[in-house]
Amino acid sequence: MNRDLDLLTHLRLQRAQRFYHSGYGYRDNGVMSSFYFLFAANAMVFGALNYAKYTKDWRLEKRLLGNTLLSPASVDSGRWWTIITSAFAHVNPFHFAFNMLSLYNFCSLCAFIPGMNGLHLFAVAGGSAVTGGLGFLYHRRTKIAAASRSDWQSKTRNYNSAALGASGAVMGVGALTACMIPNAPMQLMLIPITFPLWVFVAGYGVVDAYLLDSPTSGIAHAGHLGGLVFGAAYYLAFMRRSPMGVWRSVQRMISRR
């Protein structure tokens, strides 16, 4: 019975997506409008950073990076707002494109979830950005504390280690979407293999946890995990009463017993 309900839900979701991409039958609940606002904000900062870089306007670049790069050093110097502004900044074009494409894919699914709206998207994206930033800071300070007193190189490296990008917010939105429609089909970039959404998001979480302390990885895995945790917590706190989602499946399993 549960499998039949899941199949029906997926068929309806796929039909809704086809209507959306064809321009017919789509009713905006504010989710995509919120996505376009977030995309525009990220694109403006990305454009400003790259303009400063390619015109060699070092003063502008220093000012922008000083107010967007998140690190223990920046927070200790009083720039606490970088916990939030870092989620709107990208320097690498691939990083920017990957995050925005991922966010678009998750939002295009959220647009058809009953009870989901633009305010929920803003809340989970903003909250995930903050918890992602706090997760990154906590992990770096933990590594600083764990280093021996004589290992000033490690302490300095972690203290000045900086992060930026919307990955934490994207992971939070992805976690919420996976909790709402866990079996929605998802494809990884150009790989012609379809995964259930919950496998896709959980896989990212497992990889981030595995590489958390990797000395060769330049990715803020702790920030990803912080965003993922907030997205799942937001679902349990505010969205579990929706007619869709993991919580409803658990309730149906319990009631059948």
C-alpha positions as CSV (number, residue, x, y, z in Angstrom):
1,M,0.0,0.0,0.0
2,N,2.8,2.5,0.9
3,R,4.6,1.6,-2.3
4,D,1.5,2.3,-4.3
5,L,1.0,5.7,-2.5
6,D,4.7,6.6,-3.2
7,L,4.3,5.7,-6.9
8,L,1.1,7.8,-7.2
9,T,2.9,10.7,-5.6
10,H,5.9,10.4,-7.9
11,L,3.6,10.3,-11.0
12,R,1.8,13.4,-9.9
13,L,5.1,15.1,-9.2
14,Q,6.5,14.2,-12.6
15,R,3.4,15.5,-14.3
16,A,3.5,18.7,-12.4
17,Q,7.1,19.2,-13.4
18,R,6.3,18.7,-17.0
19,F,3.5,21.3,-16.8
20,Y,6.0,23.7,-15.1
21,H,8.6,23.3,-17.8
22,S,6.1,23.6,-20.6
23,G,4.6,26.8,-19.0
24,Y,1.1,25.4,-18.4
25,G,-0.7,24.4,-15.3
26,Y,1.8,26.0,-12.9
27,R,0.6,28.0,-9.9
28,D,3.4,29.9,-8.2
29,N,3.4,29.4,-4.4
30,G,6.3,31.8,-4.0
31,V,9.0,29.2,-3.9
32,M,10.5,29.9,-7.4
33,S,10.1,33.7,-6.8
34,S,12.2,33.3,-3.7
35,F,14.7,31.2,-5.6
36,Y,15.1,33.9,-8.2
37,F,15.7,36.5,-5.4
38,L,18.4,34.3,-3.9
39,F,19.9,33.6,-7.3
40,A,20.0,37.4,-8.1
41,A,21.7,38.2,-4.8
42,N,24.4,35.5,-5.3
43,A,24.9,36.6,-8.9
44,M,25.4,40.2,-7.9
45,V,28.1,39.3,-5.4
46,F,29.7,36.9,-7.8
47,G,29.8,39.5,-10.5
48,A,31.2,42.1,-8.2
49,L,34.0,39.8,-7.0
50,N,35.0,38.8,-10.5
51,Y,34.8,42.4,-11.8
52,A,37.2,43.4,-9.0
53,K,39.5,40.5,-9.8
54,Y,39.7,41.0,-13.6
55,T,40.0,44.8,-13.4
56,K,42.6,44.4,-10.7
57,D,40.7,46.7,-8.4
58,W,42.5,45.3,-5.4
59,R,40.8,47.7,-3.0
60,L,37.3,46.7,-4.0
61,E,38.3,43.0,-4.0
62,K,39.8,43.3,-0.5
63,R,36.7,45.1,0.8
64,L,34.3,42.5,-0.7
65,L,36.3,39.5,0.5
66,G,36.8,41.1,3.9
67,N,33.0,41.2,4.4
68,T,32.2,37.8,2.9
69,L,35.0,35.4,3.8
70,L,34.1,33.4,6.9
71,S,36.9,32.3,9.2
72,P,37.6,32.2,13.0
73,A,39.9,35.2,12.4
74,S,37.2,37.3,10.7
75,V,34.7,36.6,13.5
76,D,37.2,37.4,16.2
77,S,38.0,40.7,14.5
78,G,34.3,41.7,14.8
79,R,33.0,40.7,11.3
80,W,30.3,38.4,12.7
81,W,28.1,39.1,9.7
82,T,30.3,37.0,7.5
83,I,28.4,34.0,9.0
84,I,25.6,35.2,6.7
85,T,27.2,37.1,3.9
86,S,29.6,34.2,3.1
87,A,26.6,32.2,1.9
88,F,26.1,34.8,-0.9
89,A,29.6,34.9,-2.2
90,H,31.4,32.7,-4.8
91,V,34.6,33.3,-6.7
92,N,34.9,30.2,-8.7
93,P,32.5,30.0,-11.7
94,F,32.0,26.3,-11.3
95,H,31.3,26.6,-7.6
96,F,28.7,29.3,-8.3
97,A,27.1,27.3,-11.2
98,F,26.9,24.0,-9.2
99,N,25.3,25.6,-6.2
100,M,22.8,27.6,-8.1
101,L,21.9,24.6,-10.3
102,S,21.5,22.4,-7.3
103,L,19.3,25.0,-5.5
104,Y,17.2,25.4,-8.6
105,N,16.6,21.6,-8.9
106,F,15.6,21.4,-5.2
107,C,13.3,24.5,-5.5
108,S,11.6,23.2,-8.6
109,L,10.6,20.2,-6.6
110,C,9.6,22.2,-3.5
111,A,7.3,24.3,-5.7
112,F,4.8,21.4,-5.9
113,I,4.9,20.3,-2.3
114,P,1.7,20.9,-0.4
115,G,2.2,23.5,2.3
116,M,5.5,24.7,1.0
117,N,5.9,28.4,0.2
118,G,8.4,31.1,-0.3
119,L,8.6,32.0,3.4
120,H,9.5,28.4,4.2
121,L,12.2,28.5,1.6
122,F,13.7,31.7,2.9
123,A,13.6,30.3,6.5
124,V,15.3,27.0,5.7
125,A,17.9,28.6,3.3
126,G,18.7,31.3,5.8
127,G,18.8,29.0,8.8
128,S,20.9,26.5,7.0
129,A,23.4,29.2,5.9
130,V,23.8,30.2,9.5
131,T,24.1,26.7,11.0
132,G,26.5,25.8,8.1
133,G,28.7,28.8,9.0
134,L,28.5,27.9,12.7
135,G,29.4,24.3,11.9
136,F,32.4,25.4,9.9
137,L,33.6,27.7,12.8
138,Y,33.1,25.0,15.4
139,H,35.0,22.5,13.4
140,R,37.9,24.9,12.9
141,R,38.1,25.9,16.5
142,T,38.0,22.2,17.5
143,K,41.0,21.5,15.3
144,I,42.8,24.5,16.8
145,A,42.2,23.3,20.3
146,A,43.3,19.7,19.4
147,A,46.6,20.9,18.0
148,S,49.6,20.7,20.3
149,R,51.0,23.9,21.7
150,S,54.1,23.7,19.6
151,D,52.1,23.1,16.3
152,W,51.6,26.8,15.5
153,Q,51.5,26.0,11.8
154,S,48.3,24.0,12.2
155,K,46.8,26.5,14.6
156,T,47.5,29.4,12.3
157,R,46.2,27.5,9.2
158,N,42.9,26.6,10.9
159,Y,42.5,30.0,12.5
160,N,42.8,31.8,9.1
161,S,41.1,29.1,7.1
162,A,38.2,30.7,5.2
163,A,35.0,29.5,3.6
164,L,32.4,31.0,1.3
165,G,29.5,29.8,-0.8
166,A,25.9,28.8,-0.6
167,S,26.6,25.1,-0.1
168,G,25.3,25.0,3.4
169,A,22.0,26.6,2.4
170,V,21.7,24.3,-0.6
171,M,22.3,21.3,1.6
172,G,19.6,22.5,4.0
173,V,17.0,23.0,1.2
174,G,18.0,19.6,-0.2
175,A,17.5,17.9,3.2
176,L,14.1,19.4,3.6
177,T,13.1,18.4,0.1
178,A,14.4,14.8,0.7
179,C,12.3,14.6,3.9
180,M,9.2,15.8,2.0
181,I,9.5,13.7,-1.1
182,P,12.2,11.1,-0.3
183,N,11.7,8.9,-3.4
184,A,11.6,11.7,-6.0
185,P,14.0,10.8,-8.9
186,M,17.3,12.7,-9.0
187,Q,20.2,12.5,-11.4
188,L,23.8,13.4,-10.6
189,M,24.9,15.9,-13.2
190,L,25.6,14.1,-16.5
191,I,25.6,10.6,-15.1
192,P,22.7,8.7,-16.7
193,I,21.7,7.0,-13.5
194,T,18.6,8.0,-11.4
195,F,18.7,7.9,-7.6
196,P,15.9,8.4,-5.1
197,L,16.3,11.9,-3.6
198,W,16.9,10.6,-0.1
199,V,19.9,8.5,-1.4
200,F,21.3,11.5,-3.2
201,V,21.2,13.8,-0.2
202,A,22.2,11.1,2.3
203,G,25.1,10.2,0.1
204,Y,26.4,13.8,0.2
205,G,26.1,13.7,3.9
206,V,28.1,10.5,4.2
207,V,30.8,11.8,1.9
208,D,31.0,15.1,3.9
209,A,31.3,13.1,7.2
210,Y,34.0,10.9,5.8
211,L,36.1,13.8,4.4
212,L,35.4,16.0,7.4
213,D,39.0,15.9,8.7
214,S,40.7,15.2,5.3
215,P,43.9,17.3,5.1
216,T,43.7,17.3,1.2
217,S,40.1,18.5,0.8
218,G,39.5,22.1,0.3
219,I,35.8,21.9,0.9
220,A,34.0,23.1,4.0
221,H,32.4,19.7,4.8
222,A,31.4,20.9,8.3
223,G,29.4,23.7,6.7
224,H,27.5,21.2,4.5
225,L,26.7,19.0,7.5
226,G,25.5,22.0,9.5
227,G,23.1,23.0,6.7
228,L,21.9,19.4,6.3
229,V,21.1,19.1,10.0
230,F,19.1,22.4,10.0
231,G,17.0,21.3,6.9
232,A,16.0,18.0,8.6
233,A,15.3,19.8,11.9
234,Y,13.1,22.3,10.1
235,Y,11.1,19.6,8.5
236,L,10.5,17.9,11.9
237,A,9.6,21.2,13.5
238,F,7.4,22.8,10.9
239,M,6.6,20.6,7.9
240,R,5.9,17.1,9.3
241,R,2.1,17.8,9.3
242,S,2.2,18.0,5.5
243,P,0.3,15.2,3.8
244,M,3.6,14.2,2.2
245,G,6.9,13.3,3.8
246,V,8.9,10.8,5.8
247,W,6.9,11.5,9.0
248,R,3.6,10.5,7.3
249,S,5.2,7.3,6.1
250,V,6.4,6.5,9.6
251,Q,2.9,7.1,10.9
252,R,1.3,4.8,8.3
253,M,3.8,2.1,9.2
254,I,3.0,2.4,12.9
255,S,-0.8,2.5,12.3
256,R,-0.6,-0.7,10.2
257,R,0.9,-2.5,13.2
